[in-house]
Amino acid sequence: MSTSGKSQLAGVGLALAATIIWSGNFIIARAVIHTVPPFSLSFFRWLCAALAILPFSFRKIYEERQVLFQHRKYLFWTALSGITLFNTFIYIGGHYTTAINLALIGTTSSPIIAIILARVFLKEPVGWLKSAGVLVCISGVLFLLSGGKWENLANFHFGTGDKWVLLAAACFAIYNVFTRRKPAAISGMSFLSVIFSLGTVLLLPFYIWDIVYAFPVKWSADFVYIILFLGIGSSVVAYLMWNEAIRRLGAGRTAIFGNLLPIFSSIEAALILRESFTWVHVGGMLLVFTGILLANWKLFRK
């Protein structure tokens, strides 16, 4: 296998690992709806992430301070889409719909939006294999959404939580495109540290709103562990993996792996939230994996 092929296979592994970690985010979004308001959960998550990464990125930020300031508008919009809005919309949606729906609807739309944006703004090619892979992945998600009966889709309607998840999916697709355009002079570590910090600052007014108008946070040891998982694992570790996967595979191809989120989330929901896991989920899983294989067929032939 060529060096390029090995690099892309490593990108596949990184995208898979990030997806597994992120799948827990949907479970938490649903599990803590009576413990913490959505803005507060998002604020604590990114505050933890910003503080966790700062000791490792401070020197790089200082060295790159001029180029970071030069690209301040780019960093602002990246932080707004990928940090401030994306997960906050998921946490809001968690108050209105199930954990599996959060993953299902989000992953149905995000890859399509990401590939379209990558094509329009980054001029990334969309061949027939990638297009076929996306369609098969979507069919797998729709199979799950219909409960294994396609006629159920005719009566399907988007509820309040579903609409919030659609907004989250659009924000994540935009974040994917912004990440692909990251200036080479900005290192991955300083990039994440800056957008984590900016995203947290942008969340501050909404956190204050929660303090004034929402119910108080119910602090406990379990909640602290959740914040640590979200702040360090689901933010610092997973985002580093995902951004590196985008660099190796491209924004559109990496976004395909987001279709695995409902599979992993369904398994976790069954184990943790006692939601049902049936043959329908198995069938959807097989379709999603087939779609990913098609979209990356050229990679596996190298």
Helices and strands as residue ranges (DSSP letters): H 3-31, H 38-63, H 65-70, H 72-79, I 80-85, H 86-93, H 99-122, H 128-145, G 150-155, H 160-180, H 188-213, H 221-228, I 229-237, H 238-249, H 251-256, G 257-260, H 261-272, H 279-295, H 297-300
